[in-house]
Amino acid sequence: MGLEKYTSEVVNLDWNQEVVFEKLSSFKTFEALFTPENIEKVKSQVKDAPDFKIEDFEATVDTCSFKVGSIGRTGLQIINREPAKEIKMTGHGTVPFKFTLWIQILPVANATSKVRLTLHADMNMMMKMMVGKKLKKGIDQLANGMQQIPFGML
């Protein structure tokens, strides 16, 4: 097993740092977003969105679980919050490999911020060859997708 690091592009958000942190630091915020209708709407708006289905999204403040295509039921757990700056999470339940995901939020101005995602994944060489490029692409898509989140309406 080897630890691989994937870092997203830095993306600008039209929301201040505190609002972004408040909304991202609770999985309960996303229950309304992960309805089948909203998932399809987002896929149609995000260029090169991956073709997989997220179903049966359930959440508490600290954990969420959902079904993803052939992977089955999986989830996330928030393990650390640094108010208005950082959220750190890991896999929860059945996951194909161990990982940690950091969301770093930095202020740009009063009404804007920027975000960068960093994924540390503990994978064997075979898994890295199969999904490494997809993880890099996926982390960038996730960061870019954050620009579409209506933080003020959540």
Secondary structure, 3 states (H helix, E strand, C coil): CEEEEEECCCEEECCCHHHHHHHHCCHHHHCCCCCHHHHHHHHHHCCCCCCCCEEEEEECCCEEEEEEHHHEEEEEEEEEEECCCEEEEEECCCCCCEEEEEEEEEEEECCEEEEEEEEEEEECHHHHHHHHHHHHHHHHHHHHHHCCCCHHHC
